[in-house]
Amino acid sequence: MRLKQKRNKMFARKNDDGNYDIFEIDGSAVTKINANVYPVGSNFSARYEHADGIVLTADDVDKLNIQISL
């Protein structure tokens, strides 16, 4: 099921690996998302704390309907 609105409290920015770093609207790294997705390279879902920030695939960014920033 897709979310109908963009999540306006966070945004994504494409990194050099082709995945997306996820940021709070204030520019700080998102460390936890209440969603059933797994950050790139992690065995723990985004529902757990990721101190270094969360990196998602393009499919997960689309699935969560997170706005992409240039």
MISE-123044 format. One record per residue (C-alpha): x, y, z. Coordinates in steps of 0.02 Angstrom, whole numbers, padded with zeros to 5 digits, always signed. Layout:
<atoms>
XYZ;...
</atoms>
This chain:
<atoms>
+00000+00000+00000;+00071+00169-00051;+00062+00321+00059;-00046+00456-00019;+00056+00607+00035;+00241+00645+00034;+00322+00626+00205;+00361+00808+00234;+00470+00785+00388;+00611+00705+00289;+00690+00705+00118;+00811+00598+00018;+00971+00645-00072;+01057+00526-00194;+01233+00476-00142;+01383+00418-00244;+01329+00235-00228;+01162+00271-00312;+01063+00247-00151;+00980+00384-00048;+01035+00463+00115;+00882+00512+00218;+00878+00680+00308;+00764+00773+00427;+00694+00936+00359;+00827+01028+00462;+00966+00935+00368;+01014+00813+00506;+01024+00627+00467;+00870+00521+00499;+00915+00380+00618;+00747+00294+00635;+00591+00276+00525;+00430+00193+00578;+00419+00085+00422;+00453-00093+00372;+00607-00061+00265;+00788-00113+00288;+00926+00016+00263;+01060-00029+00136;+01186-00148+00215;+01088-00175+00376;+01006-00329+00449;+00897-00218+00560;+00742-00128+00500;+00730+00061+00496;+00620+00047+00652;+00783+00023+00750;+00906+00163+00785;+01043+00183+00653;+01167+00304+00731;+01258+00340+00567;+01097+00382+00476;+00985+00285+00359;+01023+00246+00178;+00883+00175+00070;+00867+00108-00105;+00770+00204-00237;+00630+00075-00223;+00615+00103-00035;+00616+00293-00056;+00476+00275-00183;+00382+00149-00074;+00386+00272+00072;+00349+00417-00044;+00495+00520+00023;+00530+00677-00076;+00697+00678-00168;+00803+00834-00156;+00936+00882-00283;
</atoms>
